[in-house]
Amino acid sequence: MCSHYRTPEQAVFRGTWAVETPSLWTKTDIWPGYRGVFVRRHPHADVGDEAVPPQEAQAGIFGLLPHWSKDESLAKRTYNARSETVAEKPSFRDAWRKAQHCIIPAASIYEPDWRSGKAVPTRIERADGVDLGIAGLWESWRNPAGELVYSYTMLTINADEHPLMKHYHRPGDEKRMVVILPRRLYDPWLDATADQSMDFMRPFPADRLQAHAESRQPKSTG
């Protein structure tokens, strides 16, 4: 599970992804219901026009909003999608079936460490300092005012046996982790079909991650 993460600084983001940052992306610390940013294949990337970039960045609500959403409040419950049930759950199954794959860039994610008996906010990041690329799904939705709203969710897998991620969340709860993609799999994930999606639901090596206890949970800098 991941309900809080920190985006890369926008200058770093532009350098890594070679895309423009969307104007609606203004916050750095992202919680469910906030607008963050995701990267997807450009919808016209296959037209053969060299002027069309292969990918684009979209600002979207953290928490998937399917076409039948009544308002944005559903995002508070759809920010993570379990890979084991994503093909069946009404909130996620259309995006999964359509292979609406995206990558959520994150400088770090935050999880609670309960080993001391108290929830200690813990920052988790790549050990090499490279931003995390989290596998996700995106969706578009028309709000009651008729405006087009994008949204996204992070895909998760079981982490009961993961050497690092098994330490987080409440005692007795199933341990979960987001699907962190190696950089070599960014393009394959964005291009994968629905039938290929489960091939990417793998744990990221623990020795390529590091965790740091925080004195308190960071606040939004938006």
N, C-alpha and C positions, 0 to 999 in steps of 0.2 A: 504494500500500500504506500501511496505517497500523496499527501494532501498539501504539501508545501515544498516549493522549490524556488531556486534563485536563477534568473536568466543570466546569460552572458551580458556584459556591457554592450551597448549597441555598436560601438566601433569594432569591438572584437567579433561580434556577430557578422557584421558586413564583411570583415576580412576572411572569416572562415567560410561563409556560405556564398560570397560573391553575389548577394542579392540586396535589394533595397529594404530597409526596415519600414514596416507599415506604420502610418501615423497614429493608429489607434493603440499601438503598443507603447505604453508609457510607464508601466510599473516594472520593478526589478524583482521584488519578492511576490510570488504568485501563490494564491490560495484559490480553492474552488469558487467559481463565480467571478474571479478577476479575469481581465483580458491579458493574455500572454501572446506568444507567437509560436507558430509551427511552420515547418517547411514541407511542401508537397511538390509533386511534379506539376509543372505549369500545364494548365488544361489544353494549351495549344502547342505543346512541345513537339508533337509528332507531325506537324504540318510541313516540315522541311524548310521552314523559314529560319535562316541563321540569326535573324534579329530577335527571335523568340528564345528566351533563356530556358534551359532544361528544367529549372525549378523556380519556385517563388515562395516568398514568405507571406503568410497571412496572419493578421491579428485575429484572435478568436477567444471565446470564453473557455476557461479551464473547467471542463465538465460537459460531456456530449449532450447536445440538444437534438433529438430526433425530430422528424418532420411533424409529429403529432404533439409536440410540446405546447403547453398553454402559455408558459412564460419561462423566464430564465431561472426560476428557482430550482428546477430539476437538476441543474449543474452541480448543486451541493451534494448530489448523491451519485453522479455519473462521471466523476473525475478519474476513476480507475475502472478498467474492464478486466475481469478475470479471463485469462485465455481459455480456461477449461469450459466456460459457459458463454463466451462472447458470441458464438454463432447462434445461440438460442434466446438470449435475453432481448426483449423488445427494444430496449434503449440502444442496443449496439448492433443487432443482427443485420440491419440494412447496410450500415457502413462496412461491416465485415464482409458481407456477401458481395458488395461492390468493390472490395479491395481499395477502399479510400484510405490508403496508407499515408502516414505522415511521420515526421521526426520532430520531437520536441527538444530543442537545444536547452541544456541546463548547465550552469556553472557548478551547481551542487543541488542535492536533495537533502531533506531533513526528516529524520525519524526519531522517535522517542526510545531511549535506552532505559529499560526498567530493571536492570540487574542490581542496582543499588536499593531497590524498593521504591524509588521515585522516578518519575519520567524526566530524564535528562535529555534536553534537545541535542541532537547530534547531527553535525554536518558531514555528509558523505560526498566524496568527489573522486575523480580519477587520480591515481597516484602520480601520473605523468603531467598533470596540470592541464590536460586537454579537456575541453568541455564534453559533457555527457551528451550522447545522442539517443534519446529515448523513443522506442517504437510506439506509435500511437495510431489512432483513427481520427479522421476529421468528418465533420458533417456541416451542412448548410441548412438554414431554417428561416422562414419568414415570421417575424414577430407580429403581434397584433396591429402594429402601425404599418405593416407591409415592408419593413426594412429587412434586407438580407443580413443574417447574422451567422458567422462561422463559429464553430466550437470544436473541441478536441478532447480526447481522453488518452490516458497512458495505459498500455497493456501490462498486465502483471502475471507472474508465475509463482508457484510455491517455492519457499526458501527455507523450509524446515531443516534442510541439510547443508545450506550454504554456510561456509565457514565464517563469513562476516555478517550477512543479513539475518541469520538465525537469532541474533542477539536483540533484535528490535521488536517493538510492540509489546502489548501486555502479556504477562505470564499466562500460559494456557491457551492463548490465541494462536491460530495458524500464522506462521511467518510467511510474509509475501515480499516480493521485490519487483520493481519495474524492470521491463526488458530493455537493457542497455545494449545498444548495437556497437560492435566494433566498426571503425570507420570504413573498412573494406566492404561492409555490408550495407552501407547507406544507400547506394544506388540500387543494389538488388532488392532491398526492402521496398523502396519507392516504386519499383517496377513489378513487384511480385503479383501474381494472381491470387484470387481467394483460395484456390486449392493449395497454393504454396505457402500461405501465411503461417501455418503452424510450424514450418521448418525453422522459423526465426525465433520461436519462443524458447530461448535458451538462457541459462544464467551467465552473467558476466563474471569472469574469474575474480576471486576474492583478492588475490595478490596484486591486482591492477586497480584496486580501490583503497581508499584510506578514509578513516573516520576521525572526527575531532569533536569532543564535547564542547557545547556552547554554554556560557553562563546563563543565557536566557534566549528565548525564541526571538529571532530577528523580526523587526516590524517592517511594514511596507514602506518602501522608499518612493512610492509612486506619487 
